[in-house]
Amino acid sequence: MTTPYTSFRVMLILLSLALPGDLPAAGEVRQTVASAAITIPECEPRGGLPNFFAKLEAGGPVRIAYLGGSITEAGGWRVLSREWFAKQYPQARVEEIRATISGTGGEMGALRLPAHVLRHDPDLVFVEFAVNGTGANTARSIRSMEGIVRQVRRHDPRAEVCFVFTFSRGMLKELQANRSPRVVTDMKTVADHYGVPTIDFAPEVARLERAGKLVVMAPAPEKDAPAGGPIVFSTDGTHPLDAGHRLYLDAIVRSVPALKAVGRPGPRALPAPLDPDNWETAALVALDAPGVLRSAGWQKIEPPDGTEKRQRISQYFPGVWAATRPGETLAFSFEGVGFGLSGFRGPMTGLFRVTVDDREPVDATFFDSYSYAGRVSHKAWFYPHDLPRGQHRVHIEFLPGRPGRAAQKEGSAAAAEPSGPVLQFAALLLAGSLVE
C-alpha cells in the first residue's frame, strides 16, 4: 500500500535525479564542495560550566532552569537533557525549573526571570531565544540578554548560564552560507563579554539538510516507516519532531567534554556592563499592585480558555484583568529604561494607546495572524522606543474599534465572537521598578 511516507520518499528520489543542464568543470566542483563546508562552531565553551559540573559530581539537588519559548516548552530536548544529566550523574538529584512560555523572546525572558526562574535558585540556566528573537534591534537584543546574565549572577555568583540556539527554516540559507542570524551574533556578543558558553543546535541541522540526510519540513513519517530514510525535522520548519529534539540532545552531549574542560569552580565576576541601560533590573507587576491606577471597568477574570493547558498562565502570572468598554484606562509610574505589557491575542482583541511622559502616543494591539477563531493565547508587547534612565509616567487607554477580522483556522471548530472588543492583561513588564 502506498503511504504518505512512501510518496514523500519517491519525491525525494526523483528530485535527486534531476540534473542541471550544464555540469561544472572538475575544478569548479572542488571549489563548490570546499565552500560548502559549514564551519559555524557547535559549541563555544568560553568559561565553561565548572560550578554546575562540580555540583553534579558532589551529589545532592541540582536545579536546571529552562528559559525559553515553545521549542523548549515541548517535551523534547528539555526533558531529554535533564534525563541525560540525571543518568550520567546518579549521585545527584537533577531537578527542573520549567520557565517556558510559547511565543516569548529575550525581552520577555529578561523581565520575567526573577519571578519564573531566580526565586527557585537555579544552578544552571539554559536560555533559548534564537527563534523568537531577543529584541527589535541589536541594542535591544544586547540589553535584554545582558540583563538575563547580570540578574543570574547577582542572584547567585556561582549559578551558570548557557545560551542555546535552536533552528528555524528561515535560518537555513544563512547557515549554509556560514553566517549566523543576527539574533545569534547579538547573543554571542553578550556571551563573549561574560564568558557564557553557547551551544548552537542549528549547524548540524543545516549540514544534514545539505547532505540530503534531513528534510526541514514535511509530513510526520509514519511510526512504522522503514528505517534509512531522511530525518524529518519538523512539520512546520520550526518545532522539531522527536528526531529533531534528539539532534538537539546530541549537540548537548557532544558539547559536554568541552564545557567540562575549562574554568574553575567559584564565584563568577561581574564585569562592567556592555550597555549601562541593560535590563538588569526587572519586575513582573500585577495590575492590582499599589501604584497601578485602574479605571472602574477593569475586572479580574479566570485565564482565557485554553491558555491554562497550553501556557500555564496561572503558574506564571499574578492574575488576568479584562476590560470590555473602550475608554477604560491604566496608569502607573516606574523607574527604569523600558517596559512592556503581558496580554492575550484572540479574535476579540482590541486596540490600545500608550502615552509615556509627554511623548507622542503609540497605538498598539495584541491582535495578529494567530488570532484566529476559537483560540486565545498569551502575547507580550513592548514599548518600541528607548527611554532614558529615570522615572516615567505611563498612560494606557482602551481604544474603540477592532484591528481586524479573525481568520478561521482550517479544520478548527467555529467559535462565536463577542459583540465587541476586549483587552486582557496579565502583568506589567518593567525594565525597572514600579513607583508606588
Contacts in CASP RR format, 6 or more apart in sequence:
PFRMAT RR
TARGET T0000
AUTHOR 0000-0000-0000
METHOD contacts of the structure
MODEL  1
MTTPYTSFRVMLILLSLALPGDLPAAGEVRQTVASAAITIPECEPRGGLP
NFFAKLEAGGPVRIAYLGGSITEAGGWRVLSREWFAKQYPQARVEEIRAT
ISGTGGEMGALRLPAHVLRHDPDLVFVEFAVNGTGANTARSIRSMEGIVR
QVRRHDPRAEVCFVFTFSRGMLKELQANRSPRVVTDMKTVADHYGVPTID
FAPEVARLERAGKLVVMAPAPEKDAPAGGPIVFSTDGTHPLDAGHRLYLD
AIVRSVPALKAVGRPGPRALPAPLDPDNWETAALVALDAPGVLRSAGWQK
IEPPDGTEKRQRISQYFPGVWAATRPGETLAFSFEGVGFGLSGFRGPMTG
LFRVTVDDREPVDATFFDSYSYAGRVSHKAWFYPHDLPRGQHRVHIEFLP
GRPGRAAQKEGSAAAAEPSGPVLQFAALLLAGSLVE
3 222 0 8 1.000
3 225 0 8 1.000
4 219 0 8 1.000
4 222 0 8 1.000
5 219 0 8 1.000
5 221 0 8 1.000
5 222 0 8 1.000
5 225 0 8 1.000
8 218 0 8 1.000
8 219 0 8 1.000
8 221 0 8 1.000
9 229 0 8 1.000
12 215 0 8 1.000
12 230 0 8 1.000
24 32 0 8 1.000
36 176 0 8 1.000
36 210 0 8 1.000
37 178 0 8 1.000
38 175 0 8 1.000
38 176 0 8 1.000
38 178 0 8 1.000
38 203 0 8 1.000
38 206 0 8 1.000
38 207 0 8 1.000
38 210 0 8 1.000
39 178 0 8 1.000
40 175 0 8 1.000
40 178 0 8 1.000
40 180 0 8 1.000
40 200 0 8 1.000
40 202 0 8 1.000
40 203 0 8 1.000
41 200 0 8 1.000
41 203 0 8 1.000
42 199 0 8 1.000
42 200 0 8 1.000
42 203 0 8 1.000
42 204 0 8 1.000
42 251 0 8 1.000
42 254 0 8 1.000
42 255 0 8 1.000
43 197 0 8 1.000
43 198 0 8 1.000
43 199 0 8 1.000
43 200 0 8 1.000
43 251 0 8 1.000
43 254 0 8 1.000
43 255 0 8 1.000
43 258 0 8 1.000
43 259 0 8 1.000
44 188 0 8 1.000
44 191 0 8 1.000
44 197 0 8 1.000
44 198 0 8 1.000
45 197 0 8 1.000
45 255 0 8 1.000
45 258 0 8 1.000
45 259 0 8 1.000
45 261 0 8 1.000
45 262 0 8 1.000
46 191 0 8 1.000
46 192 0 8 1.000
46 195 0 8 1.000
46 196 0 8 1.000
46 197 0 8 1.000
46 198 0 8 1.000
46 262 0 8 1.000
47 195 0 8 1.000
47 196 0 8 1.000
47 197 0 8 1.000
47 262 0 8 1.000
47 263 0 8 1.000
48 160 0 8 1.000
48 195 0 8 1.000
48 197 0 8 1.000
48 258 0 8 1.000
48 259 0 8 1.000
48 260 0 8 1.000
48 262 0 8 1.000
48 263 0 8 1.000
49 124 0 8 1.000
49 160 0 8 1.000
49 162 0 8 1.000
49 197 0 8 1.000
49 259 0 8 1.000
49 260 0 8 1.000
50 160 0 8 1.000
50 260 0 8 1.000
50 262 0 8 1.000
50 263 0 8 1.000
50 264 0 8 1.000
50 265 0 8 1.000
50 266 0 8 1.000
51 123 0 8 1.000
51 158 0 8 1.000
51 159 0 8 1.000
51 160 0 8 1.000
51 265 0 8 1.000
51 266 0 8 1.000
51 268 0 8 1.000
52 62 0 8 1.000
52 123 0 8 1.000
52 124 0 8 1.000
52 160 0 8 1.000
53 259 0 8 1.000
53 260 0 8 1.000
54 265 0 8 1.000
55 62 0 8 1.000
55 92 0 8 1.000
55 123 0 8 1.000
56 62 0 8 1.000
56 85 0 8 1.000
56 88 0 8 1.000
56 89 0 8 1.000
56 92 0 8 1.000
56 94 0 8 1.000
57 89 0 8 1.000
57 91 0 8 1.000
57 92 0 8 1.000
58 91 0 8 1.000
58 92 0 8 1.000
59 89 0 8 1.000
59 91 0 8 1.000
59 92 0 8 1.000
59 93 0 8 1.000
60 91 0 8 1.000
60 92 0 8 1.000
60 93 0 8 1.000
61 92 0 8 1.000
61 93 0 8 1.000
61 95 0 8 1.000
62 85 0 8 1.000
62 89 0 8 1.000
62 92 0 8 1.000
62 93 0 8 1.000
62 94 0 8 1.000
62 95 0 8 1.000
62 123 0 8 1.000
62 124 0 8 1.000
63 95 0 8 1.000
63 96 0 8 1.000
63 97 0 8 1.000
63 120 0 8 1.000
63 121 0 8 1.000
63 122 0 8 1.000
63 123 0 8 1.000
63 124 0 8 1.000
64 81 0 8 1.000
64 82 0 8 1.000
64 85 0 8 1.000
64 94 0 8 1.000
64 95 0 8 1.000
64 96 0 8 1.000
64 97 0 8 1.000
64 122 0 8 1.000
64 123 0 8 1.000
64 124 0 8 1.000
64 125 0 8 1.000
64 126 0 8 1.000
65 96 0 8 1.000
65 97 0 8 1.000
65 99 0 8 1.000
65 117 0 8 1.000
65 120 0 8 1.000
65 122 0 8 1.000
65 124 0 8 1.000
65 125 0 8 1.000
65 126 0 8 1.000
66 72 0 8 1.000
66 78 0 8 1.000
66 96 0 8 1.000
66 97 0 8 1.000
66 98 0 8 1.000
66 99 0 8 1.000
66 100 0 8 1.000
66 126 0 8 1.000
66 128 0 8 1.000
67 99 0 8 1.000
67 100 0 8 1.000
67 109 0 8 1.000
67 113 0 8 1.000
67 116 0 8 1.000
67 117 0 8 1.000
67 125 0 8 1.000
67 126 0 8 1.000
67 127 0 8 1.000
67 128 0 8 1.000
67 148 0 8 1.000
68 99 0 8 1.000
68 100 0 8 1.000
68 101 0 8 1.000
68 104 0 8 1.000
68 105 0 8 1.000
68 109 0 8 1.000
68 127 0 8 1.000
68 128 0 8 1.000
68 129 0 8 1.000
68 132 0 8 1.000
69 100 0 8 1.000
69 101 0 8 1.000
69 102 0 8 1.000
69 103 0 8 1.000
69 104 0 8 1.000
69 105 0 8 1.000
69 128 0 8 1.000
69 129 0 8 1.000
69 131 0 8 1.000
69 132 0 8 1.000
70 100 0 8 1.000
70 102 0 8 1.000
70 103 0 8 1.000
70 239 0 8 1.000
71 77 0 8 1.000
71 128 0 8 1.000
71 131 0 8 1.000
71 166 0 8 1.000
71 238 0 8 1.000
71 239 0 8 1.000
71 240 0 8 1.000
72 78 0 8 1.000
72 100 0 8 1.000
72 126 0 8 1.000
72 128 0 8 1.000
72 166 0 8 1.000
73 100 0 8 1.000
73 101 0 8 1.000
73 102 0 8 1.000
74 239 0 8 1.000
74 240 0 8 1.000
74 245 0 8 1.000
75 245 0 8 1.000
76 240 0 8 1.000
76 242 0 8 1.000
76 245 0 8 1.000
76 248 0 8 1.000
77 201 0 8 1.000
77 240 0 8 1.000
77 245 0 8 1.000
77 248 0 8 1.000
77 249 0 8 1.000
77 252 0 8 1.000
78 96 0 8 1.000
78 98 0 8 1.000
78 100 0 8 1.000
78 126 0 8 1.000
80 245 0 8 1.000
80 246 0 8 1.000
80 248 0 8 1.000
80 249 0 8 1.000
81 126 0 8 1.000
81 249 0 8 1.000
81 252 0 8 1.000
82 94 0 8 1.000
82 96 0 8 1.000
84 249 0 8 1.000
84 252 0 8 1.000
84 253 0 8 1.000
85 92 0 8 1.000
85 94 0 8 1.000
86 92 0 8 1.000
86 94 0 8 1.000
97 117 0 8 1.000
97 120 0 8 1.000
97 122 0 8 1.000
99 112 0 8 1.000
99 113 0 8 1.000
99 116 0 8 1.000
99 117 0 8 1.000
101 108 0 8 1.000
101 112 0 8 1.000
101 311 0 8 1.000
101 312 0 8 1.000
101 316 0 8 1.000
101 378 0 8 1.000
102 310 0 8 1.000
102 311 0 8 1.000
102 377 0 8 1.000
102 378 0 8 1.000
103 132 0 8 1.000
103 378 0 8 1.000
103 379 0 8 1.000
104 112 0 8 1.000
104 132 0 8 1.000
104 378 0 8 1.000
104 380 0 8 1.000
105 129 0 8 1.000
105 132 0 8 1.000
105 133 0 8 1.000
105 134 0 8 1.000
105 135 0 8 1.000
105 380 0 8 1.000
106 127 0 8 1.000
106 129 0 8 1.000
106 132 0 8 1.000
106 133 0 8 1.000
106 134 0 8 1.000
106 135 0 8 1.000
106 141 0 8 1.000
106 144 0 8 1.000
106 145 0 8 1.000
106 148 0 8 1.000
107 134 0 8 1.000
107 135 0 8 1.000
107 140 0 8 1.000
107 144 0 8 1.000
107 279 0 8 1.000
107 340 0 8 1.000
107 380 0 8 1.000
107 382 0 8 1.000
107 429 0 8 1.000
108 342 0 8 1.000
108 380 0 8 1.000
108 429 0 8 1.000
109 116 0 8 1.000
109 129 0 8 1.000
109 144 0 8 1.000
109 148 0 8 1.000
110 143 0 8 1.000
110 144 0 8 1.000
110 145 0 8 1.000
110 147 0 8 1.000
110 148 0 8 1.000
110 151 0 8 1.000
110 279 0 8 1.000
110 282 0 8 1.000
110 431 0 8 1.000
111 279 0 8 1.000
111 282 0 8 1.000
111 283 0 8 1.000
111 284 0 8 1.000
111 340 0 8 1.000
111 429 0 8 1.000
111 430 0 8 1.000
111 431 0 8 1.000
112 282 0 8 1.000
112 284 0 8 1.000
112 316 0 8 1.000
112 429 0 8 1.000
113 148 0 8 1.000
113 151 0 8 1.000
113 152 0 8 1.000
113 282 0 8 1.000
114 151 0 8 1.000
114 155 0 8 1.000
114 282 0 8 1.000
114 283 0 8 1.000
114 284 0 8 1.000
115 284 0 8 1.000
115 316 0 8 1.000
116 284 0 8 1.000
116 316 0 8 1.000
117 125 0 8 1.000
117 152 0 8 1.000
118 151 0 8 1.000
118 152 0 8 1.000
118 155 0 8 1.000
121 155 0 8 1.000
121 156 0 8 1.000
121 159 0 8 1.000
122 152 0 8 1.000
122 156 0 8 1.000
122 159 0 8 1.000
123 158 0 8 1.000
123 159 0 8 1.000
123 160 0 8 1.000
124 159 0 8 1.000
124 160 0 8 1.000
124 161 0 8 1.000
124 162 0 8 1.000
125 148 0 8 1.000
125 152 0 8 1.000
125 159 0 8 1.000
125 160 0 8 1.000
125 161 0 8 1.000
125 162 0 8 1.000
126 162 0 8 1.000
126 164 0 8 1.000
127 145 0 8 1.000
127 148 0 8 1.000
127 161 0 8 1.000
127 162 0 8 1.000
127 163 0 8 1.000
127 164 0 8 1.000
128 164 0 8 1.000
128 165 0 8 1.000
128 166 0 8 1.000
129 145 0 8 1.000
129 183 0 8 1.000
129 187 0 8 1.000
130 164 0 8 1.000
130 165 0 8 1.000
130 166 0 8 1.000
130 167 0 8 1.000
130 181 0 8 1.000
130 183 0 8 1.000
130 184 0 8 1.000
130 187 0 8 1.000
130 202 0 8 1.000
131 166 0 8 1.000
131 167 0 8 1.000
131 168 0 8 1.000
131 238 0 8 1.000
133 141 0 8 1.000
133 183 0 8 1.000
134 140 0 8 1.000
134 141 0 8 1.000
134 144 0 8 1.000
134 145 0 8 1.000
134 183 0 8 1.000
134 186 0 8 1.000
134 187 0 8 1.000
135 141 0 8 1.000
135 144 0 8 1.000
135 183 0 8 1.000
135 382 0 8 1.000
136 382 0 8 1.000
136 384 0 8 1.000
138 182 0 8 1.000
138 186 0 8 1.000
139 275 0 8 1.000
139 386 0 8 1.000
140 386 0 8 1.000
141 182 0 8 1.000
141 183 0 8 1.000
141 186 0 8 1.000
141 187 0 8 1.000
142 186 0 8 1.000
142 189 0 8 1.000
142 190 0 8 1.000
142 274 0 8 1.000
142 275 0 8 1.000
142 278 0 8 1.000
143 275 0 8 1.000
143 277 0 8 1.000
143 278 0 8 1.000
143 279 0 8 1.000
143 337 0 8 1.000
143 431 0 8 1.000
144 278 0 8 1.000
144 279 0 8 1.000
145 163 0 8 1.000
145 186 0 8 1.000
145 187 0 8 1.000
145 190 0 8 1.000
146 190 0 8 1.000
146 193 0 8 1.000
146 194 0 8 1.000
146 273 0 8 1.000
146 274 0 8 1.000
146 275 0 8 1.000
146 278 0 8 1.000
146 279 0 8 1.000
146 280 0 8 1.000
147 278 0 8 1.000
147 279 0 8 1.000
147 280 0 8 1.000
147 282 0 8 1.000
148 161 0 8 1.000
148 279 0 8 1.000
149 161 0 8 1.000
149 190 0 8 1.000
149 194 0 8 1.000
149 196 0 8 1.000
150 270 0 8 1.000
150 273 0 8 1.000
150 278 0 8 1.000
150 280 0 8 1.000
151 280 0 8 1.000
151 282 0 8 1.000
152 159 0 8 1.000
152 161 0 8 1.000
153 159 0 8 1.000
153 161 0 8 1.000
153 194 0 8 1.000
153 268 0 8 1.000
153 270 0 8 1.000
154 270 0 8 1.000
154 280 0 8 1.000
157 266 0 8 1.000
157 267 0 8 1.000
157 268 0 8 1.000
157 269 0 8 1.000
157 270 0 8 1.000
158 265 0 8 1.000
158 266 0 8 1.000
158 267 0 8 1.000
158 268 0 8 1.000
159 268 0 8 1.000
160 268 0 8 1.000
161 194 0 8 1.000
161 196 0 8 1.000
162 196 0 8 1.000
162 197 0 8 1.000
162 198 0 8 1.000
162 199 0 8 1.000
162 259 0 8 1.000
163 187 0 8 1.000
163 188 0 8 1.000
163 190 0 8 1.000
163 191 0 8 1.000
163 196 0 8 1.000
163 197 0 8 1.000
163 198 0 8 1.000
163 199 0 8 1.000
164 198 0 8 1.000
164 199 0 8 1.000
164 200 0 8 1.000
164 201 0 8 1.000
164 248 0 8 1.000
164 252 0 8 1.000
165 180 0 8 1.000
165 184 0 8 1.000
165 187 0 8 1.000
165 198 0 8 1.000
165 199 0 8 1.000
165 200 0 8 1.000
165 201 0 8 1.000
165 202 0 8 1.000
166 201 0 8 1.000
166 202 0 8 1.000
166 248 0 8 1.000
167 175 0 8 1.000
167 201 0 8 1.000
167 202 0 8 1.000
167 205 0 8 1.000
167 206 0 8 1.000
167 233 0 8 1.000
167 238 0 8 1.000
167 240 0 8 1.000
168 237 0 8 1.000
168 238 0 8 1.000
169 216 0 8 1.000
169 217 0 8 1.000
169 234 0 8 1.000
169 237 0 8 1.000
169 238 0 8 1.000
171 181 0 8 1.000
171 202 0 8 1.000
171 206 0 8 1.000
172 206 0 8 1.000
172 209 0 8 1.000
172 216 0 8 1.000
174 180 0 8 1.000
174 181 0 8 1.000
175 202 0 8 1.000
175 203 0 8 1.000
175 205 0 8 1.000
175 206 0 8 1.000
176 206 0 8 1.000
176 209 0 8 1.000
176 210 0 8 1.000
180 188 0 8 1.000
180 200 0 8 1.000
184 200 0 8 1.000
184 202 0 8 1.000
187 198 0 8 1.000
188 198 0 8 1.000
189 274 0 8 1.000
190 196 0 8 1.000
190 274 0 8 1.000
191 197 0 8 1.000
191 198 0 8 1.000
193 271 0 8 1.000
193 274 0 8 1.000
194 268 0 8 1.000
194 271 0 8 1.000
197 255 0 8 1.000
197 259 0 8 1.000
199 251 0 8 1.000
199 252 0 8 1.000
199 255 0 8 1.000
200 251 0 8 1.000
201 247 0 8 1.000
201 248 0 8 1.000
201 251 0 8 1.000
204 247 0 8 1.000
204 250 0 8 1.000
204 251 0 8 1.000
205 214 0 8 1.000
205 216 0 8 1.000
205 233 0 8 1.000
205 244 0 8 1.000
205 247 0 8 1.000
208 214 0 8 1.000
208 231 0 8 1.000
208 247 0 8 1.000
209 215 0 8 1.000
209 216 0 8 1.000
209 233 0 8 1.000
212 230 0 8 1.000
213 230 0 8 1.000
213 231 0 8 1.000
214 230 0 8 1.000
214 231 0 8 1.000
214 232 0 8 1.000
214 233 0 8 1.000
215 230 0 8 1.000
215 231 0 8 1.000
215 232 0 8 1.000
215 233 0 8 1.000
216 233 0 8 1.000
216 234 0 8 1.000
216 237 0 8 1.000
217 233 0 8 1.000
217 234 0 8 1.000
217 235 0 8 1.000
217 236 0 8 1.000
217 237 0 8 1.000
218 232 0 8 1.000
218 235 0 8 1.000
219 232 0 8 1.000
219 235 0 8 1.000
220 232 0 8 1.000
220 235 0 8 1.000
220 241 0 8 1.000
221 232 0 8 1.000
231 243 0 8 1.000
231 244 0 8 1.000
231 247 0 8 1.000
232 241 0 8 1.000
232 243 0 8 1.000
233 240 0 8 1.000
233 241 0 8 1.000
233 243 0 8 1.000
233 244 0 8 1.000
233 247 0 8 1.000
234 240 0 8 1.000
234 241 0 8 1.000
234 244 0 8 1.000
235 241 0 8 1.000
240 247 0 8 1.000
240 248 0 8 1.000
273 280 0 8 1.000
276 389 0 8 1.000
277 337 0 8 1.000
277 386 0 8 1.000
277 389 0 8 1.000
279 337 0 8 1.000
279 338 0 8 1.000
279 431 0 8 1.000
279 432 0 8 1.000
281 336 0 8 1.000
281 431 0 8 1.000
281 432 0 8 1.000
281 433 0 8 1.000
282 429 0 8 1.000
282 430 0 8 1.000
282 431 0 8 1.000
282 432 0 8 1.000
283 428 0 8 1.000
283 429 0 8 1.000
283 430 0 8 1.000
283 432 0 8 1.000
283 433 0 8 1.000
283 434 0 8 1.000
284 317 0 8 1.000
284 318 0 8 1.000
284 342 0 8 1.000
284 427 0 8 1.000
284 428 0 8 1.000
284 429 0 8 1.000
284 430 0 8 1.000
285 292 0 8 1.000
285 332 0 8 1.000
285 427 0 8 1.000
285 428 0 8 1.000
285 429 0 8 1.000
285 430 0 8 1.000
285 434 0 8 1.000
286 292 0 8 1.000
286 318 0 8 1.000
286 319 0 8 1.000
286 427 0 8 1.000
286 428 0 8 1.000
287 294 0 8 1.000
287 298 0 8 1.000
287 319 0 8 1.000
287 321 0 8 1.000
287 330 0 8 1.000
287 425 0 8 1.000
287 427 0 8 1.000
287 428 0 8 1.000
288 294 0 8 1.000
288 300 0 8 1.000
288 321 0 8 1.000
289 428 0 8 1.000
289 434 0 8 1.000
289 436 0 8 1.000
290 436 0 8 1.000
291 332 0 8 1.000
291 333 0 8 1.000
291 434 0 8 1.000
291 435 0 8 1.000
291 436 0 8 1.000
292 330 0 8 1.000
292 331 0 8 1.000
292 332 0 8 1.000
292 428 0 8 1.000
292 434 0 8 1.000
293 329 0 8 1.000
293 330 0 8 1.000
293 331 0 8 1.000
293 332 0 8 1.000
294 321 0 8 1.000
294 328 0 8 1.000
294 329 0 8 1.000
294 330 0 8 1.000
295 323 0 8 1.000
295 327 0 8 1.000
295 328 0 8 1.000
295 329 0 8 1.000
295 330 0 8 1.000
297 323 0 8 1.000
297 324 0 8 1.000
297 325 0 8 1.000
297 328 0 8 1.000
298 321 0 8 1.000
298 322 0 8 1.000
298 323 0 8 1.000
298 328 0 8 1.000
298 330 0 8 1.000
299 321 0 8 1.000
299 322 0 8 1.000
299 323 0 8 1.000
300 319 0 8 1.000
300 320 0 8 1.000
300 321 0 8 1.000
301 320 0 8 1.000
301 321 0 8 1.000
301 322 0 8 1.000
301 424 0 8 1.000
302 320 0 8 1.000
303 313 0 8 1.000
303 314 0 8 1.000
303 319 0 8 1.000
303 320 0 8 1.000
303 426 0 8 1.000
304 313 0 8 1.000
304 320 0 8 1.000
304 344 0 8 1.000
304 376 0 8 1.000
304 424 0 8 1.000
305 376 0 8 1.000
306 375 0 8 1.000
306 376 0 8 1.000
307 313 0 8 1.000
307 344 0 8 1.000
307 376 0 8 1.000
307 377 0 8 1.000
307 378 0 8 1.000
308 314 0 8 1.000
310 377 0 8 1.000
311 377 0 8 1.000
311 378 0 8 1.000
313 320 0 8 1.000
313 378 0 8 1.000
313 426 0 8 1.000
316 426 0 8 1.000
317 342 0 8 1.000
317 426 0 8 1.000
317 427 0 8 1.000
318 426 0 8 1.000
318 427 0 8 1.000
319 426 0 8 1.000
319 427 0 8 1.000
320 344 0 8 1.000
320 424 0 8 1.000
320 425 0 8 1.000
320 426 0 8 1.000
321 424 0 8 1.000
321 425 0 8 1.000
321 426 0 8 1.000
322 422 0 8 1.000
322 423 0 8 1.000
322 424 0 8 1.000
322 425 0 8 1.000
323 398 0 8 1.000
323 422 0 8 1.000
323 423 0 8 1.000
324 418 0 8 1.000
324 420 0 8 1.000
324 421 0 8 1.000
324 422 0 8 1.000
325 398 0 8 1.000
326 398 0 8 1.000
326 399 0 8 1.000
326 400 0 8 1.000
326 401 0 8 1.000
326 421 0 8 1.000
327 397 0 8 1.000
327 398 0 8 1.000
327 399 0 8 1.000
327 400 0 8 1.000
328 397 0 8 1.000
328 398 0 8 1.000
328 423 0 8 1.000
329 395 0 8 1.000
329 396 0 8 1.000
329 397 0 8 1.000
329 398 0 8 1.000
330 394 0 8 1.000
330 395 0 8 1.000
330 396 0 8 1.000
330 425 0 8 1.000
331 393 0 8 1.000
331 394 0 8 1.000
331 395 0 8 1.000
331 396 0 8 1.000
332 393 0 8 1.000
332 394 0 8 1.000
332 428 0 8 1.000
332 434 0 8 1.000
332 435 0 8 1.000
333 391 0 8 1.000
333 392 0 8 1.000
333 393 0 8 1.000
333 394 0 8 1.000
333 434 0 8 1.000
333 435 0 8 1.000
334 391 0 8 1.000
334 392 0 8 1.000
334 394 0 8 1.000
334 428 0 8 1.000
334 430 0 8 1.000
334 432 0 8 1.000
334 433 0 8 1.000
334 434 0 8 1.000
334 435 0 8 1.000
335 390 0 8 1.000
335 391 0 8 1.000
335 392 0 8 1.000
335 432 0 8 1.000
335 433 0 8 1.000
335 435 0 8 1.000
336 387 0 8 1.000
336 389 0 8 1.000
336 390 0 8 1.000
336 391 0 8 1.000
336 392 0 8 1.000
336 430 0 8 1.000
336 431 0 8 1.000
336 432 0 8 1.000
336 433 0 8 1.000
337 386 0 8 1.000
337 387 0 8 1.000
337 388 0 8 1.000
337 389 0 8 1.000
337 390 0 8 1.000
337 431 0 8 1.000
337 432 0 8 1.000
338 382 0 8 1.000
338 383 0 8 1.000
338 386 0 8 1.000
338 387 0 8 1.000
338 392 0 8 1.000
338 430 0 8 1.000
338 431 0 8 1.000
338 432 0 8 1.000
339 382 0 8 1.000
339 383 0 8 1.000
339 392 0 8 1.000
339 394 0 8 1.000
339 428 0 8 1.000
339 429 0 8 1.000
339 430 0 8 1.000
339 431 0 8 1.000
339 432 0 8 1.000
340 380 0 8 1.000
340 381 0 8 1.000
340 382 0 8 1.000
340 383 0 8 1.000
340 428 0 8 1.000
340 429 0 8 1.000
340 430 0 8 1.000
341 380 0 8 1.000
341 381 0 8 1.000
341 382 0 8 1.000
341 396 0 8 1.000
341 425 0 8 1.000
341 427 0 8 1.000
341 428 0 8 1.000
341 429 0 8 1.000
342 378 0 8 1.000
342 380 0 8 1.000
342 425 0 8 1.000
342 426 0 8 1.000
342 427 0 8 1.000
342 428 0 8 1.000
342 429 0 8 1.000
343 366 0 8 1.000
343 378 0 8 1.000
343 379 0 8 1.000
343 380 0 8 1.000
343 381 0 8 1.000
343 424 0 8 1.000
343 425 0 8 1.000
343 426 0 8 1.000
344 366 0 8 1.000
344 376 0 8 1.000
344 377 0 8 1.000
344 378 0 8 1.000
344 379 0 8 1.000
344 424 0 8 1.000
344 426 0 8 1.000
345 366 0 8 1.000
345 367 0 8 1.000
345 368 0 8 1.000
345 370 0 8 1.000
345 371 0 8 1.000
345 376 0 8 1.000
345 377 0 8 1.000
345 378 0 8 1.000
345 379 0 8 1.000
346 366 0 8 1.000
346 367 0 8 1.000
346 370 0 8 1.000
346 371 0 8 1.000
346 372 0 8 1.000
346 374 0 8 1.000
346 375 0 8 1.000
346 376 0 8 1.000
346 377 0 8 1.000
346 406 0 8 1.000
347 371 0 8 1.000
347 372 0 8 1.000
347 373 0 8 1.000
347 374 0 8 1.000
347 405 0 8 1.000
347 406 0 8 1.000
347 415 0 8 1.000
347 417 0 8 1.000
348 406 0 8 1.000
348 417 0 8 1.000
348 418 0 8 1.000
348 420 0 8 1.000
348 421 0 8 1.000
348 422 0 8 1.000
349 365 0 8 1.000
349 366 0 8 1.000
349 367 0 8 1.000
349 371 0 8 1.000
349 403 0 8 1.000
349 421 0 8 1.000
349 422 0 8 1.000
349 423 0 8 1.000
349 424 0 8 1.000
350 365 0 8 1.000
350 366 0 8 1.000
350 367 0 8 1.000
350 398 0 8 1.000
350 399 0 8 1.000
350 401 0 8 1.000
350 402 0 8 1.000
350 403 0 8 1.000
350 421 0 8 1.000
350 422 0 8 1.000
350 423 0 8 1.000
351 363 0 8 1.000
351 364 0 8 1.000
351 365 0 8 1.000
351 398 0 8 1.000
351 399 0 8 1.000
351 400 0 8 1.000
351 401 0 8 1.000
351 402 0 8 1.000
351 403 0 8 1.000
351 421 0 8 1.000
352 363 0 8 1.000
352 364 0 8 1.000
352 365 0 8 1.000
352 396 0 8 1.000
352 397 0 8 1.000
352 398 0 8 1.000
352 399 0 8 1.000
352 423 0 8 1.000
353 361 0 8 1.000
353 362 0 8 1.000
353 363 0 8 1.000
353 364 0 8 1.000
353 396 0 8 1.000
353 397 0 8 1.000
353 399 0 8 1.000
354 361 0 8 1.000
354 362 0 8 1.000
354 363 0 8 1.000
354 364 0 8 1.000
354 383 0 8 1.000
354 394 0 8 1.000
354 395 0 8 1.000
354 396 0 8 1.000
355 361 0 8 1.000
355 362 0 8 1.000
355 394 0 8 1.000
355 395 0 8 1.000
355 396 0 8 1.000
355 397 0 8 1.000
356 362 0 8 1.000
356 383 0 8 1.000
356 385 0 8 1.000
356 387 0 8 1.000
356 392 0 8 1.000
356 393 0 8 1.000
356 394 0 8 1.000
356 395 0 8 1.000
357 392 0 8 1.000
357 393 0 8 1.000
359 385 0 8 1.000
362 383 0 8 1.000
362 384 0 8 1.000
362 385 0 8 1.000
363 399 0 8 1.000
364 381 0 8 1.000
365 403 0 8 1.000
366 379 0 8 1.000
366 381 0 8 1.000
367 402 0 8 1.000
367 403 0 8 1.000
367 404 0 8 1.000
368 379 0 8 1.000
369 407 0 8 1.000
370 377 0 8 1.000
371 406 0 8 1.000
371 407 0 8 1.000
372 406 0 8 1.000
372 407 0 8 1.000
372 408 0 8 1.000
372 409 0 8 1.000
372 412 0 8 1.000
373 406 0 8 1.000
373 407 0 8 1.000
373 408 0 8 1.000
373 409 0 8 1.000
373 412 0 8 1.000
373 414 0 8 1.000
373 415 0 8 1.000
373 417 0 8 1.000
374 409 0 8 1.000
374 412 0 8 1.000
374 413 0 8 1.000
374 414 0 8 1.000
374 415 0 8 1.000
375 409 0 8 1.000
375 412 0 8 1.000
376 424 0 8 1.000
378 426 0 8 1.000
380 429 0 8 1.000
382 429 0 8 1.000
391 435 0 8 1.000
398 423 0 8 1.000
400 421 0 8 1.000
401 421 0 8 1.000
402 420 0 8 1.000
402 421 0 8 1.000
406 417 0 8 1.000
408 414 0 8 1.000
428 434 0 8 1.000
END
